[in-house]
Amino acid sequence: MIKVAIVEDFELIREDLKELIDSQEDMQVVWAAETGVQAVELAEKEATDIILMDIEMETKDAGIRASREILASLPDIKIIILTVYE
């Protein structure tokens, strides 16, 4: 089972992603966060394989900063950046 985490400040997108991922036989959402700060805290507490990370949340670069912090302590986690910007 692939453990996935979602970090997205927009609740509707977060819930849609959770529903889509949980509908897959080999994937499960283990936690979701709406800020980069929450993501760092949860990543350290609950194991996950992949994090879907929004870039802009509480600040313009919150997702990038959270990704750097998570990868510094948990280098085996894969992070996929989500954005609506080009």
PyMOL commands that set and color helices and strands:
alter all, ss='L'
color gray80, all
select helices_A, chain A and resi 11-22+36-45+62-73
alter helices_A, ss='H'
color red, helices_A
select strands_A, chain A and resi 2-7+27-33+50-54+78-82
alter strands_A, ss='S'
color yellow, strands_A
deselect
rebuild
show_as cartoon
